[in-house]
Amino acid sequence: MSLERAEATTERFRLAGERGDADLAVSTMAEDVVLRSPLTERGTFSGKESVREIFEAGFSSISDIRFHTDIGDDRQRALFYRGRVGDVAIEECSLVRLDDNAQIAEVTLFIRPLPGITAVMGAIGPKIARRYGKPRMAVLLSVLTKPLRLMVGSGDKLAARVLKR
């Protein structure tokens, strides 16, 4: 596989993110793609349809996605963007591994800062639970993430005051 083919794949993947287009994102992926959640080690999703659901939930929750970096070689690439979940800024890195056909075979997601992670958890977690037919779990996730978001947000504001010179 060539570097040009790998870059063409990640260019389409980035465009999908900036447009919020789950179908375009999934078109860059192998049938047996694996997505690793940024929120829990237990959150692994396999296959295009399962991954599509995650991207649909993500794109309906994360706005203003703008990629700023795409680095790597013809087999693995790291793609970085900044976006927002409500009024909370996030930065995400997608580590993608490509197969022999320049399709994404694996995606591992990383999010920062901590207030961004909790905002993503609070926004996307309940949507995913509902898509899997678990409405009670969706309510539980929504309720449990609220105090976490409050604590993390307060700690973030305090850290900003400590670091202010």
mmCIF file of the C-alpha atoms, coordinates in Angstrom:
data_MODEL
# 
_entry.id   MODEL 
# 
loop_
_atom_site.group_PDB 
_atom_site.id 
_atom_site.type_symbol 
_atom_site.label_atom_id 
_atom_site.label_alt_id 
_atom_site.label_comp_id 
_atom_site.label_asym_id 
_atom_site.label_entity_id 
_atom_site.label_seq_id 
_atom_site.pdbx_PDB_ins_code 
_atom_site.Cartn_x 
_atom_site.Cartn_y 
_atom_site.Cartn_z 
_atom_site.occupancy 
_atom_site.B_iso_or_equiv 
_atom_site.pdbx_formal_charge 
_atom_site.auth_seq_id 
_atom_site.auth_comp_id 
_atom_site.auth_asym_id 
_atom_site.auth_atom_id 
_atom_site.pdbx_PDB_model_num 
ATOM 1   C CA . MET A 1 1   ? 0.000   0.000  0.000  1.00 0.00 ? 1   MET A CA 1 
ATOM 2   C CA . SER A 1 2   ? 1.198   3.519  -0.677 1.00 0.00 ? 2   SER A CA 1 
ATOM 3   C CA . LEU A 1 3   ? 1.373   6.576  1.533  1.00 0.00 ? 3   LEU A CA 1 
ATOM 4   C CA . GLU A 1 4   ? -0.810  8.431  -0.988 1.00 0.00 ? 4   GLU A CA 1 
ATOM 5   C CA . ARG A 1 5   ? -3.640  5.900  -0.576 1.00 0.00 ? 5   ARG A CA 1 
ATOM 6   C CA . ALA A 1 6   ? -3.378  6.089  3.214  1.00 0.00 ? 6   ALA A CA 1 
ATOM 7   C CA . GLU A 1 7   ? -3.500  9.895  3.117  1.00 0.00 ? 7   GLU A CA 1 
ATOM 8   C CA . ALA A 1 8   ? -6.513  9.806  0.766  1.00 0.00 ? 8   ALA A CA 1 
ATOM 9   C CA . THR A 1 9   ? -8.351  7.588  3.272  1.00 0.00 ? 9   THR A CA 1 
ATOM 10  C CA . THR A 1 10  ? -7.604  9.824  6.234  1.00 0.00 ? 10  THR A CA 1 
ATOM 11  C CA . GLU A 1 11  ? -8.478  12.908 4.190  1.00 0.00 ? 11  GLU A CA 1 
ATOM 12  C CA . ARG A 1 12  ? -11.977 11.434 3.611  1.00 0.00 ? 12  ARG A CA 1 
ATOM 13  C CA . PHE A 1 13  ? -12.193 10.457 7.295  1.00 0.00 ? 13  PHE A CA 1 
ATOM 14  C CA . ARG A 1 14  ? -11.316 14.021 8.364  1.00 0.00 ? 14  ARG A CA 1 
ATOM 15  C CA . LEU A 1 15  ? -13.843 15.478 5.915  1.00 0.00 ? 15  LEU A CA 1 
ATOM 16  C CA . ALA A 1 16  ? -16.501 13.146 7.360  1.00 0.00 ? 16  ALA A CA 1 
ATOM 17  C CA . GLY A 1 17  ? -15.750 14.418 10.858 1.00 0.00 ? 17  GLY A CA 1 
ATOM 18  C CA . GLU A 1 18  ? -15.885 18.060 9.877  1.00 0.00 ? 18  GLU A CA 1 
ATOM 19  C CA . ARG A 1 19  ? -19.195 17.488 8.059  1.00 0.00 ? 19  ARG A CA 1 
ATOM 20  C CA . GLY A 1 20  ? -20.624 15.227 10.771 1.00 0.00 ? 20  GLY A CA 1 
ATOM 21  C CA . ASP A 1 21  ? -21.204 12.536 8.137  1.00 0.00 ? 21  ASP A CA 1 
ATOM 22  C CA . ALA A 1 22  ? -21.224 9.052  9.706  1.00 0.00 ? 22  ALA A CA 1 
ATOM 23  C CA . ASP A 1 23  ? -21.809 7.360  6.326  1.00 0.00 ? 23  ASP A CA 1 
ATOM 24  C CA . LEU A 1 24  ? -18.714 8.980  4.832  1.00 0.00 ? 24  LEU A CA 1 
ATOM 25  C CA . ALA A 1 25  ? -16.663 8.086  7.928  1.00 0.00 ? 25  ALA A CA 1 
ATOM 26  C CA . VAL A 1 26  ? -17.742 4.440  7.746  1.00 0.00 ? 26  VAL A CA 1 
ATOM 27  C CA . SER A 1 27  ? -16.981 4.324  4.004  1.00 0.00 ? 27  SER A CA 1 
ATOM 28  C CA . THR A 1 28  ? -13.290 4.642  4.912  1.00 0.00 ? 28  THR A CA 1 
ATOM 29  C CA . MET A 1 29  ? -13.417 1.506  7.069  1.00 0.00 ? 29  MET A CA 1 
ATOM 30  C CA . ALA A 1 30  ? -12.974 -2.224 6.609  1.00 0.00 ? 30  ALA A CA 1 
ATOM 31  C CA . GLU A 1 31  ? -16.036 -4.440 7.199  1.00 0.00 ? 31  GLU A CA 1 
ATOM 32  C CA . ASP A 1 32  ? -14.520 -5.833 10.413 1.00 0.00 ? 32  ASP A CA 1 
ATOM 33  C CA . VAL A 1 33  ? -13.293 -2.469 11.757 1.00 0.00 ? 33  VAL A CA 1 
ATOM 34  C CA . VAL A 1 34  ? -12.714 -2.220 15.511 1.00 0.00 ? 34  VAL A CA 1 
ATOM 35  C CA . LEU A 1 35  ? -13.246 0.998  17.473 1.00 0.00 ? 35  LEU A CA 1 
ATOM 36  C CA . ARG A 1 36  ? -11.768 1.389  20.949 1.00 0.00 ? 36  ARG A CA 1 
ATOM 37  C CA . SER A 1 37  ? -13.593 3.827  23.212 1.00 0.00 ? 37  SER A CA 1 
ATOM 38  C CA . PRO A 1 38  ? -11.819 6.756  24.860 1.00 0.00 ? 38  PRO A CA 1 
ATOM 39  C CA . LEU A 1 39  ? -14.056 6.341  27.907 1.00 0.00 ? 39  LEU A CA 1 
ATOM 40  C CA . THR A 1 40  ? -13.548 2.755  29.032 1.00 0.00 ? 40  THR A CA 1 
ATOM 41  C CA . GLU A 1 41  ? -11.279 -0.184 28.287 1.00 0.00 ? 41  GLU A CA 1 
ATOM 42  C CA . ARG A 1 42  ? -14.426 -2.314 28.049 1.00 0.00 ? 42  ARG A CA 1 
ATOM 43  C CA . GLY A 1 43  ? -15.797 -0.181 25.205 1.00 0.00 ? 43  GLY A CA 1 
ATOM 44  C CA . THR A 1 44  ? -14.792 -1.973 22.028 1.00 0.00 ? 44  THR A CA 1 
ATOM 45  C CA . PHE A 1 45  ? -17.123 -1.911 19.046 1.00 0.00 ? 45  PHE A CA 1 
ATOM 46  C CA . SER A 1 46  ? -16.700 -4.221 16.060 1.00 0.00 ? 46  SER A CA 1 
ATOM 47  C CA . GLY A 1 47  ? -18.045 -4.032 12.528 1.00 0.00 ? 47  GLY A CA 1 
ATOM 48  C CA . LYS A 1 48  ? -19.192 -1.153 10.366 1.00 0.00 ? 48  LYS A CA 1 
ATOM 49  C CA . GLU A 1 49  ? -22.769 -1.026 11.656 1.00 0.00 ? 49  GLU A CA 1 
ATOM 50  C CA . SER A 1 50  ? -21.739 -0.913 15.302 1.00 0.00 ? 50  SER A CA 1 
ATOM 51  C CA . VAL A 1 51  ? -19.110 1.739  14.575 1.00 0.00 ? 51  VAL A CA 1 
ATOM 52  C CA . ARG A 1 52  ? -21.636 3.749  12.531 1.00 0.00 ? 52  ARG A CA 1 
ATOM 53  C CA . GLU A 1 53  ? -23.871 3.978  15.613 1.00 0.00 ? 53  GLU A CA 1 
ATOM 54  C CA . ILE A 1 54  ? -20.980 5.352  17.659 1.00 0.00 ? 54  ILE A CA 1 
ATOM 55  C CA . PHE A 1 55  ? -20.138 7.943  15.012 1.00 0.00 ? 55  PHE A CA 1 
ATOM 56  C CA . GLU A 1 56  ? -23.792 8.969  14.698 1.00 0.00 ? 56  GLU A CA 1 
ATOM 57  C CA . ALA A 1 57  ? -23.971 9.506  18.463 1.00 0.00 ? 57  ALA A CA 1 
ATOM 58  C CA . GLY A 1 58  ? -20.659 11.374 18.404 1.00 0.00 ? 58  GLY A CA 1 
ATOM 59  C CA . PHE A 1 59  ? -21.514 13.627 15.476 1.00 0.00 ? 59  PHE A CA 1 
ATOM 60  C CA . SER A 1 60  ? -24.874 14.516 17.049 1.00 0.00 ? 60  SER A CA 1 
ATOM 61  C CA . SER A 1 61  ? -23.064 15.574 20.267 1.00 0.00 ? 61  SER A CA 1 
ATOM 62  C CA . ILE A 1 62  ? -19.759 17.082 19.130 1.00 0.00 ? 62  ILE A CA 1 
ATOM 63  C CA . SER A 1 63  ? -19.808 20.306 17.116 1.00 0.00 ? 63  SER A CA 1 
ATOM 64  C CA . ASP A 1 64  ? -17.266 22.553 15.416 1.00 0.00 ? 64  ASP A CA 1 
ATOM 65  C CA . ILE A 1 65  ? -14.941 19.659 14.554 1.00 0.00 ? 65  ILE A CA 1 
ATOM 66  C CA . ARG A 1 66  ? -11.807 21.006 12.872 1.00 0.00 ? 66  ARG A CA 1 
ATOM 67  C CA . PHE A 1 67  ? -8.868  18.711 12.207 1.00 0.00 ? 67  PHE A CA 1 
ATOM 68  C CA . HIS A 1 68  ? -5.451  20.284 12.611 1.00 0.00 ? 68  HIS A CA 1 
ATOM 69  C CA . THR A 1 69  ? -2.987  17.382 12.320 1.00 0.00 ? 69  THR A CA 1 
ATOM 70  C CA . ASP A 1 70  ? -2.700  14.155 10.324 1.00 0.00 ? 70  ASP A CA 1 
ATOM 71  C CA . ILE A 1 71  ? 0.629   12.387 10.799 1.00 0.00 ? 71  ILE A CA 1 
ATOM 72  C CA . GLY A 1 72  ? 1.959   8.904  10.282 1.00 0.00 ? 72  GLY A CA 1 
ATOM 73  C CA . ASP A 1 73  ? 2.829   6.438  7.566  1.00 0.00 ? 73  ASP A CA 1 
ATOM 74  C CA . ASP A 1 74  ? 0.972   4.099  5.203  1.00 0.00 ? 74  ASP A CA 1 
ATOM 75  C CA . ARG A 1 75  ? -0.104  1.722  8.021  1.00 0.00 ? 75  ARG A CA 1 
ATOM 76  C CA . GLN A 1 76  ? -0.949  3.917  10.985 1.00 0.00 ? 76  GLN A CA 1 
ATOM 77  C CA . ARG A 1 77  ? -1.851  7.548  11.337 1.00 0.00 ? 77  ARG A CA 1 
ATOM 78  C CA . ALA A 1 78  ? -2.772  9.921  14.161 1.00 0.00 ? 78  ALA A CA 1 
ATOM 79  C CA . LEU A 1 79  ? -5.516  12.451 13.401 1.00 0.00 ? 79  LEU A CA 1 
ATOM 80  C CA . PHE A 1 80  ? -6.176  15.341 15.794 1.00 0.00 ? 80  PHE A CA 1 
ATOM 81  C CA . TYR A 1 81  ? -9.116  17.726 15.946 1.00 0.00 ? 81  TYR A CA 1 
ATOM 82  C CA . ARG A 1 82  ? -10.630 20.332 18.222 1.00 0.00 ? 82  ARG A CA 1 
ATOM 83  C CA . GLY A 1 83  ? -14.360 20.597 18.773 1.00 0.00 ? 83  GLY A CA 1 
ATOM 84  C CA . ARG A 1 84  ? -17.031 21.306 21.358 1.00 0.00 ? 84  ARG A CA 1 
ATOM 85  C CA . VAL A 1 85  ? -19.596 19.417 23.391 1.00 0.00 ? 85  VAL A CA 1 
ATOM 86  C CA . GLY A 1 86  ? -21.990 22.186 24.337 1.00 0.00 ? 86  GLY A CA 1 
ATOM 87  C CA . ASP A 1 87  ? -19.779 24.884 25.811 1.00 0.00 ? 87  ASP A CA 1 
ATOM 88  C CA . VAL A 1 88  ? -16.919 22.513 26.667 1.00 0.00 ? 88  VAL A CA 1 
ATOM 89  C CA . ALA A 1 89  ? -13.855 22.446 24.404 1.00 0.00 ? 89  ALA A CA 1 
ATOM 90  C CA . ILE A 1 90  ? -12.365 19.076 23.534 1.00 0.00 ? 90  ILE A CA 1 
ATOM 91  C CA . GLU A 1 91  ? -9.417  17.784 21.596 1.00 0.00 ? 91  GLU A CA 1 
ATOM 92  C CA . GLU A 1 92  ? -9.462  14.255 20.255 1.00 0.00 ? 92  GLU A CA 1 
ATOM 93  C CA . CYS A 1 93  ? -6.846  12.047 18.692 1.00 0.00 ? 93  CYS A CA 1 
ATOM 94  C CA . SER A 1 94  ? -7.875  9.125  16.514 1.00 0.00 ? 94  SER A CA 1 
ATOM 95  C CA . LEU A 1 95  ? -5.120  6.558  16.101 1.00 0.00 ? 95  LEU A CA 1 
ATOM 96  C CA . VAL A 1 96  ? -6.072  4.662  12.946 1.00 0.00 ? 96  VAL A CA 1 
ATOM 97  C CA . ARG A 1 97  ? -4.506  1.495  11.626 1.00 0.00 ? 97  ARG A CA 1 
ATOM 98  C CA . LEU A 1 98  ? -4.954  0.753  7.936  1.00 0.00 ? 98  LEU A CA 1 
ATOM 99  C CA . ASP A 1 99  ? -5.234  -2.597 6.180  1.00 0.00 ? 99  ASP A CA 1 
ATOM 100 C CA . ASP A 1 100 ? -3.709  -3.656 2.842  1.00 0.00 ? 100 ASP A CA 1 
ATOM 101 C CA . ASN A 1 101 ? -6.561  -1.911 0.981  1.00 0.00 ? 101 ASN A CA 1 
ATOM 102 C CA . ALA A 1 102 ? -5.945  1.429  2.731  1.00 0.00 ? 102 ALA A CA 1 
ATOM 103 C CA . GLN A 1 103 ? -9.149  1.001  4.718  1.00 0.00 ? 103 GLN A CA 1 
ATOM 104 C CA . ILE A 1 104 ? -9.314  1.761  8.411  1.00 0.00 ? 104 ILE A CA 1 
ATOM 105 C CA . ALA A 1 105 ? -9.155  -1.541 10.292 1.00 0.00 ? 105 ALA A CA 1 
ATOM 106 C CA . GLU A 1 106 ? -8.866  -0.105 13.802 1.00 0.00 ? 106 GLU A CA 1 
ATOM 107 C CA . VAL A 1 107 ? -9.619  3.234  15.468 1.00 0.00 ? 107 VAL A CA 1 
ATOM 108 C CA . THR A 1 108 ? -8.494  4.056  19.003 1.00 0.00 ? 108 THR A CA 1 
ATOM 109 C CA . LEU A 1 109 ? -9.843  7.342  20.384 1.00 0.00 ? 109 LEU A CA 1 
ATOM 110 C CA . PHE A 1 110 ? -8.217  9.607  22.986 1.00 0.00 ? 110 PHE A CA 1 
ATOM 111 C CA . ILE A 1 111 ? -9.828  12.787 24.390 1.00 0.00 ? 111 ILE A CA 1 
ATOM 112 C CA . ARG A 1 112 ? -8.540  15.677 26.457 1.00 0.00 ? 112 ARG A CA 1 
ATOM 113 C CA . PRO A 1 113 ? -8.901  17.631 28.719 1.00 0.00 ? 113 PRO A CA 1 
ATOM 114 C CA . LEU A 1 114 ? -10.714 15.969 31.610 1.00 0.00 ? 114 LEU A CA 1 
ATOM 115 C CA . PRO A 1 115 ? -13.767 18.298 31.421 1.00 0.00 ? 115 PRO A CA 1 
ATOM 116 C CA . GLY A 1 116 ? -14.013 17.331 27.742 1.00 0.00 ? 116 GLY A CA 1 
ATOM 117 C CA . ILE A 1 117 ? -13.960 13.624 28.547 1.00 0.00 ? 117 ILE A CA 1 
ATOM 118 C CA . THR A 1 118 ? -16.756 13.991 31.082 1.00 0.00 ? 118 THR A CA 1 
ATOM 119 C CA . ALA A 1 119 ? -18.786 16.131 28.645 1.00 0.00 ? 119 ALA A CA 1 
ATOM 120 C CA . VAL A 1 120 ? -18.412 13.469 25.955 1.00 0.00 ? 120 VAL A CA 1 
ATOM 121 C CA . MET A 1 121 ? -19.389 10.751 28.432 1.00 0.00 ? 121 MET A CA 1 
ATOM 122 C CA . GLY A 1 122 ? -22.484 12.688 29.509 1.00 0.00 ? 122 GLY A CA 1 
ATOM 123 C CA . ALA A 1 123 ? -23.538 13.449 25.924 1.00 0.00 ? 123 ALA A CA 1 
ATOM 124 C CA . ILE A 1 124 ? -22.741 10.219 24.100 1.00 0.00 ? 124 ILE A CA 1 
ATOM 125 C CA . GLY A 1 125 ? -23.066 7.524  26.781 1.00 0.00 ? 125 GLY A CA 1 
ATOM 126 C CA . PRO A 1 126 ? -26.868 7.823  27.156 1.00 0.00 ? 126 PRO A CA 1 
ATOM 127 C CA . LYS A 1 127 ? -27.360 7.912  23.365 1.00 0.00 ? 127 LYS A CA 1 
ATOM 128 C CA . ILE A 1 128 ? -25.388 4.708  22.924 1.00 0.00 ? 128 ILE A CA 1 
ATOM 129 C CA . ALA A 1 129 ? -27.291 3.016  25.760 1.00 0.00 ? 129 ALA A CA 1 
ATOM 130 C CA . ARG A 1 130 ? -30.598 3.951  24.098 1.00 0.00 ? 130 ARG A CA 1 
ATOM 131 C CA . ARG A 1 131 ? -29.388 2.637  20.713 1.00 0.00 ? 131 ARG A CA 1 
ATOM 132 C CA . TYR A 1 132 ? -28.608 -0.684 22.410 1.00 0.00 ? 132 TYR A CA 1 
ATOM 133 C CA . GLY A 1 133 ? -32.127 -0.826 23.831 1.00 0.00 ? 133 GLY A CA 1 
ATOM 134 C CA . LYS A 1 134 ? -31.161 0.061  27.410 1.00 0.00 ? 134 LYS A CA 1 
ATOM 135 C CA . PRO A 1 135 ? -33.237 3.137  28.336 1.00 0.00 ? 135 PRO A CA 1 
ATOM 136 C CA . ARG A 1 136 ? -32.745 2.660  32.086 1.00 0.00 ? 136 ARG A CA 1 
ATOM 137 C CA . MET A 1 137 ? -28.986 2.541  31.594 1.00 0.00 ? 137 MET A CA 1 
ATOM 138 C CA . ALA A 1 138 ? -29.260 5.756  29.545 1.00 0.00 ? 138 ALA A CA 1 
ATOM 139 C CA . VAL A 1 139 ? -31.003 7.497  32.456 1.00 0.00 ? 139 VAL A CA 1 
ATOM 140 C CA . LEU A 1 140 ? -28.471 6.125  34.933 1.00 0.00 ? 140 LEU A CA 1 
ATOM 141 C CA . LEU A 1 141 ? -25.535 7.318  32.824 1.00 0.00 ? 141 LEU A CA 1 
ATOM 142 C CA . SER A 1 142 ? -27.104 10.745 32.464 1.00 0.00 ? 142 SER A CA 1 
ATOM 143 C CA . VAL A 1 143 ? -27.695 11.048 36.221 1.00 0.00 ? 143 VAL A CA 1 
ATOM 144 C CA . LEU A 1 144 ? -24.269 9.709  37.241 1.00 0.00 ? 144 LEU A CA 1 
ATOM 145 C CA . THR A 1 145 ? -22.258 11.914 34.891 1.00 0.00 ? 145 THR A CA 1 
ATOM 146 C CA . LYS A 1 146 ? -23.811 15.187 36.125 1.00 0.00 ? 146 LYS A CA 1 
ATOM 147 C CA . PRO A 1 147 ? -22.005 15.325 39.507 1.00 0.00 ? 147 PRO A CA 1 
ATOM 148 C CA . LEU A 1 148 ? -18.813 14.115 37.846 1.00 0.00 ? 148 LEU A CA 1 
ATOM 149 C CA . ARG A 1 149 ? -19.032 16.923 35.282 1.00 0.00 ? 149 ARG A CA 1 
ATOM 150 C CA . LEU A 1 150 ? -19.663 19.453 38.067 1.00 0.00 ? 150 LEU A CA 1 
ATOM 151 C CA . MET A 1 151 ? -16.673 18.262 40.107 1.00 0.00 ? 151 MET A CA 1 
ATOM 152 C CA . VAL A 1 152 ? -14.335 18.138 37.120 1.00 0.00 ? 152 VAL A CA 1 
ATOM 153 C CA . GLY A 1 153 ? -15.491 21.544 35.871 1.00 0.00 ? 153 GLY A CA 1 
ATOM 154 C CA . SER A 1 154 ? -14.945 23.084 39.301 1.00 0.00 ? 154 SER A CA 1 
ATOM 155 C CA . GLY A 1 155 ? -11.509 21.502 39.547 1.00 0.00 ? 155 GLY A CA 1 
ATOM 156 C CA . ASP A 1 156 ? -10.622 22.804 36.096 1.00 0.00 ? 156 ASP A CA 1 
ATOM 157 C CA . LYS A 1 157 ? -11.590 26.363 37.096 1.00 0.00 ? 157 LYS A CA 1 
ATOM 158 C CA . LEU A 1 158 ? -9.568  26.037 40.299 1.00 0.00 ? 158 LEU A CA 1 
ATOM 159 C CA . ALA A 1 159 ? -6.542  24.756 38.359 1.00 0.00 ? 159 ALA A CA 1 
ATOM 160 C CA . ALA A 1 160 ? -6.773  27.769 36.048 1.00 0.00 ? 160 ALA A CA 1 
ATOM 161 C CA . ARG A 1 161 ? -6.673  30.092 39.067 1.00 0.00 ? 161 ARG A CA 1 
ATOM 162 C CA . VAL A 1 162 ? -3.692  28.242 40.544 1.00 0.00 ? 162 VAL A CA 1 
ATOM 163 C CA . LEU A 1 163 ? -1.762  28.449 37.270 1.00 0.00 ? 163 LEU A CA 1 
ATOM 164 C CA . LYS A 1 164 ? -2.572  32.120 36.677 1.00 0.00 ? 164 LYS A CA 1 
ATOM 165 C CA . ARG A 1 165 ? 0.507   34.256 37.250 1.00 0.00 ? 165 ARG A CA 1 
# 
